[in-house]
Amino acid sequence: MKILPLLLFCFLGFATVCQAQDKANPVKWTFSVQKGTDKEYDLVFTANILEDWHIYGMIPQSEGPIPTSLNLNFVDGFEFVGGPKMEGDKTTAQDKVFKKELTIHQKQVRFIQRIQNYGELKTLSGYVRYMACDGRKCMPPANVEFVFELK
């Protein structure tokens, strides 16, 4: 019977560590590719954001937060088709941390960048740069690397 309290203690400790990790990194990114027409591809960058947290829009602000940016390593063989599109929760409001009106994304947001692969590219890599805040504090700007497989 003494093992049951020990197992319960271990489980609760593990759950606390998992919760602490989520708060240490309130944004989880996933990356996918959707084949378009002929040699066009949609690169999909999805941010899942913890409750009470947000990331900032893609438009730079003077004396403000780090905007979300999609940074692809340039290689010959592809070109952008237009600019990135956004799907998901978007709000423009007075930001409590920076004390100015800013565009923020909460819960989930998808950024979609269409490219044309006019070469024989098999992969594209780069990183997403973003800043997450919860209304009282902000995490330091972070970079998340990605690699897209073009098939």
DSSP file (Angstrom, degrees, kcal/mol; ACC not computed):
  #  RESIDUE AA STRUCTURE BP1 BP2  ACC     N-H-->O    O-->H-N    N-H-->O    O-->H-N    TCO  KAPPA ALPHA  PHI   PSI    X-CA   Y-CA   Z-CA
    1    1 A M    >         0   0    0      0, 0.0     3,-0.6     0, 0.0     0, 0.0   0.000 360.0 360.0 360.0 -20.7    0.0    0.0    0.0
    2    2 A K  T 3>  +     0   0    0      1,-0.2     4,-1.1     2,-0.2     0, 0.0   0.733 360.0  63.7 -71.7 -20.1    3.0    2.4    0.5
    3    3 A I  H 3> S+     0   0    0      1,-0.2     4,-2.7     2,-0.2    -1,-0.2   0.821  90.7  65.6 -73.9 -29.9    3.6    2.3   -3.3
    4    4 A L  H <> S+     0   0    0     -3,-0.6     4,-2.4     1,-0.2     5,-0.2   0.936 102.4  45.5 -60.3 -49.5    0.3    4.0   -4.1
    5    5 A P  H  > S+     0   0    0      0, 0.0     4,-2.5     0, 0.0    -1,-0.2   0.891 113.2  52.2 -61.3 -35.9    1.1    7.3   -2.4
    6    6 A L  H  X S+     0   0    0     -4,-1.1     4,-2.3     2,-0.2    -2,-0.2   0.925 110.2  47.1 -64.3 -44.4    4.6    7.2   -4.1
    7    7 A L  H  X S+     0   0    0     -4,-2.7     4,-2.5     2,-0.2    -1,-0.2   0.900 112.3  50.2 -63.1 -41.1    3.0    6.7   -7.5
    8    8 A L  H  X S+     0   0    0     -4,-2.4     4,-2.5    -5,-0.2     5,-0.2   0.917 110.1  50.3 -63.0 -43.5    0.5    9.5   -6.9
    9    9 A F  H  X S+     0   0    0     -4,-2.5     4,-2.1     1,-0.2    -2,-0.2   0.913 111.6  48.2 -60.5 -44.7    3.3   11.8   -5.8
   10   10 A C  H  X S+     0   0    0     -4,-2.3     4,-2.4     2,-0.2    -2,-0.2   0.903 111.5  50.2 -63.6 -42.3    5.3   11.0   -9.0
   11   11 A F  H  X S+     0   0    0     -4,-2.5     4,-2.5     2,-0.2    -2,-0.2   0.927 111.6  47.2 -63.4 -45.3    2.3   11.5  -11.2
   12   12 A L  H  X S+     0   0    0     -4,-2.5     4,-2.1     1,-0.2    -1,-0.2   0.881 111.6  51.6 -65.0 -37.4    1.5   14.9   -9.7
   13   13 A G  H  X S+     0   0    0     -4,-2.1     4,-2.1    -5,-0.2    -1,-0.2   0.913 110.5  48.4 -63.5 -42.8    5.2   15.9  -10.0
   14   14 A F  H  X S+     0   0    0     -4,-2.4     4,-2.4     1,-0.2    -2,-0.2   0.909 110.6  51.1 -63.8 -42.7    5.2   15.0  -13.7
   15   15 A A  H  X S+     0   0    0     -4,-2.5     4,-2.2     1,-0.2    -1,-0.2   0.884 109.6  50.6 -63.1 -38.5    2.0   16.9  -14.3
   16   16 A T  H  X S+     0   0    0     -4,-2.1     4,-2.4     2,-0.2    -1,-0.2   0.907 109.8  49.9 -65.6 -42.0    3.4   20.0  -12.6
   17   17 A V  H  X S+     0   0    0     -4,-2.1     4,-2.2     2,-0.2    -2,-0.2   0.915 110.8  49.8 -62.9 -43.2    6.6   19.8  -14.8
   18   18 A C  H  X S+     0   0    0     -4,-2.4     4,-1.8     1,-0.2    -2,-0.2   0.903 111.7  48.3 -62.4 -41.3    4.5   19.5  -18.0
   19   19 A Q  H  X S+     0   0    0     -4,-2.2     4,-1.9     1,-0.2    -1,-0.2   0.904 110.6  51.2 -66.4 -40.3    2.4   22.5  -17.0
   20   20 A A  H  X S+     0   0    0     -4,-2.4     4,-1.8     1,-0.2    -2,-0.2   0.882 107.7  53.2 -63.6 -38.1    5.5   24.5  -16.2
   21   21 A Q  H  X S+     0   0    0     -4,-2.2     4,-1.3     2,-0.2    -1,-0.2   0.899 107.1  51.8 -64.7 -39.4    6.9   23.6  -19.6
   22   22 A D  H  < S+     0   0    0     -4,-1.8     3,-0.3     1,-0.2    -2,-0.2   0.912 111.3  46.4 -62.8 -41.9    3.8   24.9  -21.3
   23   23 A K  H  < S+     0   0    0     -4,-1.9    -1,-0.2     1,-0.2    -2,-0.2   0.801 109.1  55.2 -71.9 -27.3    4.0   28.2  -19.5
   24   24 A A  H  < S+     0   0    0     -4,-1.8    -1,-0.2     1,-0.3    -2,-0.2   0.768 124.3  25.8 -73.5 -24.4    7.7   28.5  -20.3
   25   25 A N  S  < S+     0   0    0     -4,-1.3    -1,-0.3    -3,-0.3    -2,-0.1  -0.709  71.8 174.6-137.1  82.9    6.8   28.1  -24.0
   26   26 A P        +     0   0    0      0, 0.0    24,-2.7     0, 0.0     2,-0.5   0.499  63.3  65.4 -74.8  -2.0    3.2   29.3  -24.5
   27   27 A V  E     -A   49   0A   0     22,-0.2     2,-0.5   105,-0.1    22,-0.2  -0.980  61.1-167.6-125.4 125.8    3.2   28.9  -28.3
   28   28 A K  E     -A   48   0A   0     20,-2.6    20,-2.8    -2,-0.5     2,-0.4  -0.952  13.0-155.8-110.7 126.2    3.5   25.6  -30.1
   29   29 A W  E     -A   47   0A   0     -2,-0.5     2,-0.3    18,-0.2    18,-0.2  -0.805  11.3-176.2-103.7 141.3    4.3   25.8  -33.8
   30   30 A T  E     -A   46   0A   0     16,-2.3    16,-2.8    -2,-0.4     2,-0.4  -0.952   9.4-155.1-129.1 155.5    3.5   23.2  -36.5
   31   31 A F  E     +A   45   0A   0     -2,-0.3     2,-0.3    14,-0.2    14,-0.2  -0.988  17.1 163.8-134.6 137.3    4.4   23.4  -40.1
   32   32 A S  E     -A   44   0A   0     12,-2.1    12,-3.2    -2,-0.4     2,-0.4  -0.961  26.0-133.2-148.2 165.0    2.9   21.7  -43.2
   33   33 A V  E     -A   43   0A   0     -2,-0.3     2,-0.5    10,-0.2    10,-0.2  -0.970  10.9-163.9-122.7 136.1    2.8   22.0  -47.0
   34   34 A Q  E     -A   42   0A   0      8,-2.4     8,-3.1    -2,-0.4     2,-0.3  -0.986  22.7-129.0-119.8 123.7   -0.2   21.9  -49.2
   35   35 A K  E     -A   41   0A   0     -2,-0.5     6,-0.2     6,-0.2     3,-0.1  -0.521  30.4-177.3 -71.9 130.2    0.3   21.3  -52.9
   36   36 A G        -     0   0    0      4,-2.9     2,-0.3    -2,-0.3    -1,-0.1   0.121  44.8 -33.5-100.4-142.1   -1.4   23.8  -55.1
   37   37 A T  S >  S-     0   0    0      2,-0.1     3,-3.0    -2,-0.0    -1,-0.3  -0.612 103.1 -41.3 -84.2 142.7   -1.5   24.0  -58.9
   38   38 A D  T 3  S-     0   0    0      1,-0.3    -2,-0.1    -2,-0.3    78,-0.0  -0.149 133.5  -5.6  45.1-105.4    1.4   22.7  -61.0
   39   39 A K  T 3  S+     0   0    0     -4,-0.1    78,-3.1    -2,-0.1     2,-0.4   0.083 107.5 112.3-107.4  22.8    4.5   23.9  -59.2
   40   40 A E  E <   - B   0 116A   0     -3,-3.0    -4,-2.9    76,-0.2     2,-0.3  -0.768  41.1-176.9 -99.8 144.2    2.8   26.0  -56.5
   41   41 A Y  E     -AB  35 115A   0     74,-2.3    74,-2.8    -2,-0.4     2,-0.6  -0.983  21.8-138.7-135.3 144.9    2.8   25.1  -52.8
   42   42 A D  E     -AB  34 114A   0     -8,-3.1    -8,-2.4    -2,-0.3     2,-0.6  -0.941  15.9-152.3-102.6 119.6    1.3   26.7  -49.7
   43   43 A L  E     -AB  33 113A   0     70,-2.9    70,-2.4    -2,-0.6     2,-0.5  -0.831  15.1-157.0 -89.5 121.7    3.6   26.8  -46.8
   44   44 A V  E     -AB  32 112A   0    -12,-3.2   -12,-2.1    -2,-0.6     2,-0.6  -0.903  13.1-173.0-112.0 122.3    1.4   26.7  -43.6
   45   45 A F  E     -AB  31 111A   0     66,-2.9    66,-2.8    -2,-0.5     2,-0.5  -0.957  11.1-169.6-113.0 112.1    2.8   28.0  -40.3
   46   46 A T  E     -AB  30 110A   0    -16,-2.8   -16,-2.3    -2,-0.6     2,-0.5  -0.913   7.4-164.4-113.2 125.8    0.3   27.2  -37.4
   47   47 A A  E     -AB  29 109A   0     62,-2.9    62,-1.9    -2,-0.5     2,-0.6  -0.937   2.6-163.6-107.6 122.3    0.7   28.7  -34.0
   48   48 A N  E     -AB  28 108A   0    -20,-2.8   -20,-2.6    -2,-0.5     2,-0.4  -0.940  17.9-161.5-103.1 119.3   -1.3   27.2  -31.1
   49   49 A I  E     -A   27   0A   0     58,-4.0   -22,-0.2    -2,-0.6    58,-0.2  -0.866  16.3-117.0-114.1 130.8   -1.3   29.7  -28.3
   50   50 A L    >   -     0   0    0    -24,-2.7     3,-1.8    -2,-0.4    57,-0.4  -0.208  47.1 -83.3 -60.4 153.3   -2.1   29.0  -24.6
   51   51 A E  T 3  S+     0   0    0      1,-0.3    -1,-0.1    55,-0.1     3,-0.1  -0.281 116.7  20.7 -57.0 142.4   -5.1   30.7  -23.0
   52   52 A D  T 3  S+     0   0    0      1,-0.3     2,-0.3    -3,-0.1    -1,-0.3   0.392 108.2  99.0  74.9   0.6   -4.4   34.2  -21.8
   53   53 A W    <   +     0   0    0     -3,-1.8    54,-0.5   -27,-0.1     2,-0.3  -0.741  48.0 179.9-110.5 161.7   -1.3   34.5  -24.1
   54   54 A H  E     -E  133   0B   0     79,-2.1    79,-2.3    -2,-0.3     2,-0.3  -0.979  18.4-141.5-151.9 161.8   -1.0   36.1  -27.5
   55   55 A I  E     -EF 132 105B   0     50,-2.1    50,-2.8    -2,-0.3     2,-0.2  -0.831  31.9-106.6-118.4 165.0    1.5   36.8  -30.3
   56   56 A Y  E     - F   0 104B   0     75,-0.8    12,-0.6    10,-0.3    48,-0.2  -0.549  32.1-103.0 -95.2 157.2    1.8   40.0  -32.3
   57   57 A G        -     0   0    0     46,-2.4    11,-1.8    -2,-0.2    -1,-0.1   0.072  35.7-102.0 -65.3-177.8    0.9   40.6  -35.9
   58   58 A M  S    S+     0   0    0      9,-0.2    -1,-0.1     2,-0.1    12,-0.1   0.470  90.0  98.9 -90.9  -3.7    3.3   40.8  -38.8
   59   59 A I  S    S-     0   0    0     44,-0.1    44,-0.2    10,-0.0    -2,-0.1  -0.765  75.1-126.2 -90.7 120.0    3.4   44.6  -39.1
   60   60 A P        -     0   0    0      0, 0.0     2,-0.4     0, 0.0     6,-0.1  -0.314  22.6-157.1 -63.4 144.8    6.4   46.2  -37.4
   61   61 A Q    >   -     0   0    0      4,-0.5     3,-1.1    41,-0.0     2,-0.3  -0.961  21.0-114.8-121.7 139.8    5.7   48.9  -34.9
   62   62 A S  T 3  S+     0   0    0     -2,-0.4     0, 0.0     1,-0.3     0, 0.0  -0.581 101.1   0.6 -72.2 136.1    8.1   51.6  -33.8
   63   63 A E  T 3  S+     0   0    0     -2,-0.3    -1,-0.3     1,-0.2     0, 0.0   0.887 117.0 103.3  53.3  44.2    9.0   51.2  -30.1
   64   64 A G  S <  S-     0   0    0     -3,-1.1    -1,-0.2     1,-0.2    38,-0.0  -0.585  75.0 -52.1-134.9-162.7    6.8   48.1  -29.9
   65   65 A P        -     0   0    0      0, 0.0    -4,-0.5     0, 0.0    -1,-0.2  -0.195  62.4 -88.3 -74.1 167.9    7.0   44.4  -29.7
   66   66 A I        -     0   0    0     -6,-0.1   -10,-0.3     1,-0.0    65,-0.3  -0.670  49.3-132.3 -72.9 121.6    8.8   42.1  -32.1
   67   67 A P        -     0   0    0      0, 0.0     2,-0.3     0, 0.0    -9,-0.2  -0.378  25.4 -96.8 -73.5 157.1    6.3   41.3  -34.9
   68   68 A T        -     0   0    0    -11,-1.8     2,-0.3   -12,-0.6    62,-0.2  -0.558  50.4-176.3 -69.0 134.7    5.8   37.7  -36.1
   69   69 A S  E     -I  129   0C   0     60,-2.5    60,-2.3    -2,-0.3     2,-0.6  -0.996  26.2-143.0-139.3 145.6    7.9   37.1  -39.1
   70   70 A L  E     -I  128   0C   0     -2,-0.3     2,-0.6    58,-0.2    58,-0.2  -0.935  22.8-170.0-105.7 116.6    8.4   34.1  -41.5
   71   71 A N  E     -I  127   0C   0     56,-2.6    56,-2.6    -2,-0.6     2,-0.4  -0.916   2.7-171.3-118.6 108.3   12.0   33.9  -42.6
   72   72 A L  E     -I  126   0C   0     -2,-0.6     2,-0.4    54,-0.2    54,-0.3  -0.812  30.0-116.9 -99.1 136.9   12.9   31.5  -45.4
   73   73 A N        -     0   0    0     52,-3.1    52,-0.3    -2,-0.4     2,-0.3  -0.587  39.8-119.8 -68.9 123.3   16.5   30.7  -46.2
   74   74 A F        +     0   0    0     -2,-0.4     2,-0.3    50,-0.1    -1,-0.1  -0.488  44.4 159.6 -74.1 130.0   17.0   32.0  -49.8
   75   75 A V    >   -     0   0    0     -2,-0.3     3,-0.7     3,-0.1     2,-0.1  -0.976  45.2 -97.5-140.3 151.6   18.0   29.5  -52.4
   76   76 A D  T 3  S+     0   0    0     -2,-0.3     3,-0.1     1,-0.2    43,-0.0  -0.425  97.7  57.6 -65.6 143.7   17.6   29.6  -56.2
   77   77 A G  T 3  S+     0   0    0      1,-0.3    42,-1.8    42,-0.1    41,-1.0   0.375  92.0  64.5 119.1  -2.8   14.6   27.8  -57.5
   78   78 A F  E <   -C  117   0A   0     -3,-0.7     2,-0.3    39,-0.2    -1,-0.3  -0.981  49.0-170.6-144.4 160.5   11.6   29.4  -55.8
   79   79 A E  E     -C  116   0A   0     37,-1.7    37,-2.6    -2,-0.3     2,-0.2  -0.988  31.7-103.7-145.4 154.0    9.7   32.7  -55.6
   80   80 A F  E     -C  115   0A   0     -2,-0.3     2,-0.7    35,-0.2    35,-0.3  -0.517  20.1-149.1 -74.5 142.5    7.0   34.1  -53.4
   81   81 A V        -     0   0    0     33,-2.7    33,-0.5    -2,-0.2    -1,-0.0  -0.884  69.0 -42.7-110.1  95.0    3.5   34.3  -54.9
   82   82 A G  S    S-     0   0    0     -2,-0.7    -1,-0.1    31,-0.1     3,-0.1  -0.226  90.6 -57.1  74.5-172.0    2.1   37.4  -53.1
   83   83 A G        -     0   0    0      1,-0.1    31,-0.3    -3,-0.1     2,-0.1  -0.436  69.1 -69.9 -97.9 175.8    2.5   38.0  -49.4
   84   84 A P        -     0   0    0      0, 0.0     2,-0.3     0, 0.0    29,-0.2  -0.379  45.4-147.1 -67.5 143.7    1.6   35.8  -46.4
   85   85 A K  E     -D  112   0A   0     27,-2.9    27,-2.9    -2,-0.1     2,-0.4  -0.791   8.6-141.8-107.1 154.8   -2.1   35.4  -45.7
   86   86 A M  E     -D  111   0A   0     -2,-0.3     2,-0.4    25,-0.2    25,-0.2  -0.952  15.5-176.8-122.2 136.9   -3.5   35.0  -42.2
   87   87 A E  E     +D  110   0A   0     23,-2.8    23,-3.2    -2,-0.4     2,-0.3  -0.999  47.8  35.8-128.2 134.1   -6.3   32.8  -40.9
   88   88 A G  E    S-D  109   0A   0     -2,-0.4     2,-0.3    21,-0.2    21,-0.2  -0.823  94.6  -4.5 129.4-165.9   -7.6   32.7  -37.4
   89   89 A D        +     0   0    0     19,-1.5     2,-0.4    17,-0.4    17,-0.4  -0.484  58.8 170.2 -71.8 124.0   -8.2   34.9  -34.4
   90   90 A K        +     0   0    0     -2,-0.3     2,-0.4    15,-0.2    15,-0.2  -0.995   4.6 176.4-139.1 129.0   -7.0   38.5  -34.9
   91   91 A T  E     -G  104   0B   0     13,-2.6    13,-3.2    -2,-0.4     2,-0.6  -0.993  19.7-154.0-134.4 139.0   -7.7   41.5  -32.6
   92   92 A T  E     +G  103   0B   0     -2,-0.4     2,-0.3    11,-0.2    11,-0.2  -0.966  41.8 136.0-110.7 119.2   -6.6   45.1  -32.7
   93   93 A A  E     -G  102   0B   0      9,-2.3     9,-2.8    -2,-0.6     2,-0.5  -0.949  62.0 -73.0-154.1 168.9   -6.7   46.5  -29.2
   94   94 A Q  E     -G  101   0B   0     -2,-0.3     2,-0.4     7,-0.3     7,-0.3  -0.598  51.0-136.2 -70.0 119.7   -4.8   48.6  -26.7
   95   95 A D  E  >> -G  100   0B   0      5,-3.1     4,-1.4    -2,-0.5     5,-0.5  -0.670   6.4-152.3 -83.5 129.9   -1.9   46.5  -25.5
   96   96 A K  T  45S+     0   0    0     -2,-0.4    -1,-0.1     2,-0.2    -2,-0.0   0.828  92.9  46.0 -71.4 -32.7   -1.3   46.6  -21.7
   97   97 A V  T  45S+     0   0    0      1,-0.2    -1,-0.2     3,-0.1    41,-0.1   0.946 125.4  27.6 -76.8 -48.8    2.4   45.9  -21.9
   98   98 A F  T  45S-     0   0    0      2,-0.2    -2,-0.2     4,-0.0    -1,-0.2   0.515  96.4-135.1 -94.6  -6.4    3.4   48.3  -24.7
   99   99 A K  T  <5 +     0   0    0     -4,-1.4     2,-0.3     1,-0.2    -3,-0.2   0.893  68.8  96.2  53.8  47.0    0.6   50.8  -24.0
  100  100 A K  E   <S- G   0  95B   0     -5,-0.5    -5,-3.1    -7,-0.1     2,-0.5  -0.974  85.5 -85.8-154.9 162.8   -0.4   51.3  -27.7
  101  101 A E  E     + G   0  94B   0     -2,-0.3     2,-0.3    -7,-0.3    -7,-0.3  -0.612  57.7 165.4 -76.8 124.1   -2.9   49.9  -30.1
  102  102 A L  E     - G   0  93B   0     -9,-2.8    -9,-2.3    -2,-0.5     2,-0.5  -0.938  39.6-113.3-138.2 156.8   -1.5   46.6  -31.6
  103  103 A T  E     + G   0  92B   0     -2,-0.3   -46,-2.4   -11,-0.2     2,-0.3  -0.817  40.6 179.8 -90.8 128.6   -2.7   43.6  -33.6
  104  104 A I  E     -FG  56  91B   0    -13,-3.2   -13,-2.6    -2,-0.5     2,-0.4  -0.887  21.3-143.9-127.5 159.5   -2.6   40.4  -31.7
  105  105 A H  E     -F   55   0B   0    -50,-2.8   -50,-2.1    -2,-0.3     2,-0.3  -0.986  19.9-174.7-122.7 133.8   -3.4   36.7  -32.3
  106  106 A Q        -     0   0    0     -2,-0.4     2,-1.8   -17,-0.4   -17,-0.4  -0.841  56.7  -1.0-123.7 162.2   -4.8   34.5  -29.7
  107  107 A K  S    S-     0   0    0    -54,-0.5   -58,-4.0   -57,-0.4     2,-0.4  -0.382 125.2  -4.2  63.5 -79.7   -5.7   30.7  -29.5
  108  108 A Q  E     +B   48   0A   0     -2,-1.8   -19,-1.5   -60,-0.2     2,-0.3  -0.996  61.0 174.0-147.2 139.6   -4.7   29.7  -33.0
  109  109 A V  E     -BD  47  88A   0    -62,-1.9   -62,-2.9    -2,-0.4     2,-0.5  -0.997  13.5-155.3-142.5 143.7   -3.5   31.5  -36.1
  110  110 A R  E     -BD  46  87A   0    -23,-3.2   -23,-2.8    -2,-0.3     2,-0.5  -0.980   2.1-162.1-120.5 130.1   -2.3   30.2  -39.4
  111  111 A F  E     -BD  45  86A   0    -66,-2.8   -66,-2.9    -2,-0.5     2,-0.5  -0.943  11.3-164.7-106.9 131.6    0.1   32.1  -41.7
  112  112 A I  E     -BD  44  85A   0    -27,-2.9   -27,-2.9    -2,-0.5     2,-0.5  -0.970   8.0-175.0-124.1 122.5    0.1   30.8  -45.3
  113  113 A Q  E     -B   43   0A   0    -70,-2.4   -70,-2.9    -2,-0.5     2,-0.3  -0.967  14.3-148.9-118.1 118.7    2.7   31.7  -47.8
  114  114 A R  E     -B   42   0A   0     -2,-0.5   -33,-2.7   -33,-0.5     2,-0.3  -0.682  20.0-179.0 -85.3 137.6    2.3   30.6  -51.4
  115  115 A I  E     -BC  41  80A   0    -74,-2.8   -74,-2.3    -2,-0.3     2,-0.5  -0.916  23.4-136.4-130.0 159.6    5.5   29.9  -53.4
  116  116 A Q  E     -BC  40  79A   0    -37,-2.6   -37,-1.7    -2,-0.3     2,-1.0  -0.984  11.9-151.4-116.5 127.4    6.3   28.7  -56.9
  117  117 A N  E     + C   0  78A   0    -78,-3.1   -39,-0.2    -2,-0.5    -2,-0.0  -0.797  26.8 163.0 -98.2  93.1    9.0   26.1  -57.2
  118  118 A Y        +     0   0    0     -2,-1.0   -40,-0.2   -41,-1.0    -1,-0.2   0.455  64.8  50.4 -92.6  -0.2   10.5   26.8  -60.7
  119  119 A G  S    S-     0   0    0    -42,-1.8   -42,-0.1    -3,-0.1    -2,-0.1  -0.137 107.0 -85.7-108.7-150.4   13.6   24.7  -59.9
  120  120 A E        +     0   0    0     -2,-0.1   -42,-0.1   -42,-0.0   -43,-0.1  -0.169  63.4 161.3-114.5  37.1   14.0   21.2  -58.6
  121  121 A L        +     0   0    0    -44,-0.3     3,-0.1     1,-0.2   -44,-0.0  -0.339  20.2 178.7 -63.4 136.5   13.8   22.2  -54.9
  122  122 A K        +     0   0    0      1,-0.3    28,-3.1    27,-0.1     2,-0.3   0.651  68.0  22.0-106.6 -26.9   13.0   19.3  -52.5
  123  123 A T  E     - J   0 149C   0     26,-0.2     2,-0.4    28,-0.0    -1,-0.3  -0.980  53.7-164.6-141.8 153.3   13.2   21.3  -49.2
  124  124 A L  E     - J   0 148C   0     24,-1.8    24,-3.6    -2,-0.3     2,-0.3  -0.995  18.8-175.8-132.1 136.6   12.9   24.9  -47.9
  125  125 A S  E     + J   0 147C   0     -2,-0.4   -52,-3.1   -52,-0.3     2,-0.3  -0.822  20.6 113.9-129.5 169.2   14.1   25.8  -44.5
  126  126 A G  E     -IJ  72 146C   0     20,-1.8    20,-2.2    -2,-0.3     2,-0.3  -0.968  48.5 -89.1 166.4-151.3   14.1   28.8  -42.2
  127  127 A Y  E     -IJ  71 145C   0    -56,-2.6   -56,-2.6    -2,-0.3     2,-0.5  -0.994  14.8-129.5-153.4 154.2   12.6   30.1  -39.0
  128  128 A V  E     -IJ  70 144C   0     16,-2.5    16,-2.4    -2,-0.3     2,-0.5  -0.905  22.7-158.5-100.6 132.9    9.6   31.9  -37.5
  129  129 A R  E     +IJ  69 143C   0    -60,-2.3   -60,-2.5    -2,-0.5     2,-0.3  -0.957  26.0 150.3-112.8 132.0   10.4   34.8  -35.2
  130  130 A Y  E     - J   0 142C   0     12,-2.2    12,-2.7    -2,-0.5     2,-0.4  -0.951  36.1-137.6-153.0 169.1    7.7   35.8  -32.7
  131  131 A M        -     0   0    0    -65,-0.3   -75,-0.8    -2,-0.3     2,-0.4  -0.998  17.0-156.7-135.7 130.3    7.1   37.3  -29.3
  132  132 A A  E     +E   55   0B   0     -2,-0.4     7,-3.2     8,-0.3     2,-0.3  -0.893  14.3 174.2-112.6 138.2    4.5   36.0  -26.8
  133  133 A C  E     -EH  54 138B   0    -79,-2.3   -79,-2.1    -2,-0.4     5,-0.2  -0.927  25.9-156.9-135.9 160.4    2.9   38.1  -24.0
  134  134 A D        -     0   0    0      3,-2.3     4,-0.1    -2,-0.3   -79,-0.0   0.190  59.8 -91.8-122.9  16.4    0.1   37.5  -21.5
  135  135 A G  S    S+     0   0    0      2,-0.4     3,-0.1   -81,-0.1   -82,-0.1   0.163 123.3  47.8  94.8 -19.0   -0.9   41.1  -20.6
  136  136 A R  S    S+     0   0    0      1,-0.4     2,-0.3   -40,-0.0    -1,-0.1   0.626 119.6  10.3-119.1 -32.6    1.5   41.3  -17.7
  137  137 A K        -     0   0    0      2,-0.0    -3,-2.3     0, 0.0    -1,-0.4  -0.959  61.4-139.0-147.2 161.6    4.8   40.0  -19.1
  138  138 A C  B     -H  133   0B   0     -2,-0.3    -5,-0.3    -5,-0.2    -7,-0.0  -0.945  17.0-128.2-124.2 146.2    6.4   39.1  -22.3
  139  139 A M        -     0   0    0     -7,-3.2    -7,-0.2    -2,-0.4     3,-0.1  -0.572  43.6 -92.7 -80.5 153.7    8.7   36.2  -23.2
  140  140 A P        -     0   0    0      0, 0.0    -8,-0.3     0, 0.0    -1,-0.1  -0.344  58.5 -81.9 -60.6 151.4   11.9   37.1  -25.0
  141  141 A P        -     0   0    0      0, 0.0     2,-0.3     0, 0.0   -10,-0.2  -0.264  56.1-157.0 -53.9 142.8   11.6   36.9  -28.8
  142  142 A A  E     -J  130   0C   0    -12,-2.7   -12,-2.2    -3,-0.1     2,-0.4  -0.927  14.1-147.6-128.6 150.3   12.0   33.4  -30.0
  143  143 A N  E     -J  129   0C   0     -2,-0.3     2,-0.5   -14,-0.2   -14,-0.2  -0.960   9.8-167.4-114.0 134.2   13.0   31.7  -33.2
  144  144 A V  E     -J  128   0C   0    -16,-2.4   -16,-2.5    -2,-0.4     2,-0.1  -0.982  16.7-141.1-122.1 119.2   11.5   28.3  -34.2
  145  145 A E  E     -J  127   0C   0     -2,-0.5     2,-0.3   -18,-0.2   -18,-0.3  -0.429  21.4-176.9 -79.4 152.7   13.2   26.5  -37.1
  146  146 A F  E     -J  126   0C   0    -20,-2.2   -20,-1.8    -2,-0.1     2,-0.4  -0.966  18.4-158.5-143.5 159.4   11.3   24.6  -39.8
  147  147 A V  E     -J  125   0C   0     -2,-0.3     2,-0.5   -22,-0.2   -22,-0.2  -0.969  12.5-155.7-138.2 124.5   12.0   22.5  -42.9
  148  148 A F  E     -J  124   0C   0    -24,-3.6   -24,-1.8    -2,-0.4     2,-0.6  -0.875   8.2-145.7-101.4 130.7    9.3   22.0  -45.5
  149  149 A E  E     -J  123   0C   0     -2,-0.5     2,-0.7   -26,-0.2   -26,-0.2  -0.863  12.5-153.2 -93.2 117.5    9.5   18.9  -47.8
  150  150 A L              0   0    0    -28,-3.1  -109,-0.0    -2,-0.6    -2,-0.0  -0.834 360.0 360.0 -95.6 115.0    8.2   19.8  -51.3
  151  151 A K              0   0    0     -2,-0.7    -1,-0.1  -118,-0.0   -29,-0.1   0.368 360.0 360.0-118.6 360.0    6.8   16.7  -53.0
